[in-house]
Amino acid sequence: ATAWLIAATGVVSDTEFAVRSLFLACGLIGAVLHGWATGRPVFAVIWWSCVPALAWLTNFATPDAVLLGAWSAGIAFAIRGGRYWLLVAAAAVLASYAKLIGFGLMPLLVFAAPASVRKTTWLRQGVGLYVICLIPLFAWNMTNEWCNFAFQFREGVWHHSPPGVSGLVTQQLGQA
């Protein structure tokens, strides 16, 4: 997803500002969608200013900007419910293509939805769309020795020093 955004800016301009502008837009769009979903436009400003990761990480051309923007959009669409579950799926796919942690968005939102919502056709169609759109990512990884997944586990979860599992525990204890 990061490479796609950089390539998209290259069509218009190859300046540093142009490249960063689309990443900044990812976070801004997520914040605006929160204001729209809640019916409180001022909430977008609060969301943007009070979530430092959104405000700062989206200033850099990194996968985190796309991930955070897509994650925010997915939550906003889930708040709206109904046919917006198809857009939840699109946001979750974008989050997953941006960074593997994005895979958690759709299951989390489905789990958090009330039981009555989980039985709706829109949610089921959204989950189906999500799964279908991830097939190319899994197919590519399967033919390339699962390199994305191996990297994430080797450098993240199973690494001997933080972040790894011990890093997560250390971070949580430090914040407590």
NORZI-V716299 format. One record per run of one state. SS is the DSSP state (~ for helix, > for strand, _ for the rest). FROM is the first residue (numbers start at 1). TO is the last residue. If there is no record, write none. Layout:
ss->[SS | SS]
from->[FROM | FROM]
to->[TO | TO]
//
This chain:
ss->[_ | ~ | _ | ~ | _ | ~ | _ | ~ | _ | ~ | _ | ~ | _ | ~ | _ | ~ | _ | ~ | _ | ~ | _ | ~ | _]
from->[1 | 2 | 13 | 16 | 39 | 41 | 51 | 52 | 58 | 63 | 81 | 82 | 99 | 100 | 113 | 115 | 119 | 121 | 144 | 147 | 158 | 164 | 176]
to->[1 | 12 | 15 | 38 | 40 | 50 | 51 | 57 | 62 | 80 | 81 | 98 | 99 | 112 | 114 | 118 | 120 | 143 | 146 | 157 | 163 | 175 | 176]
//
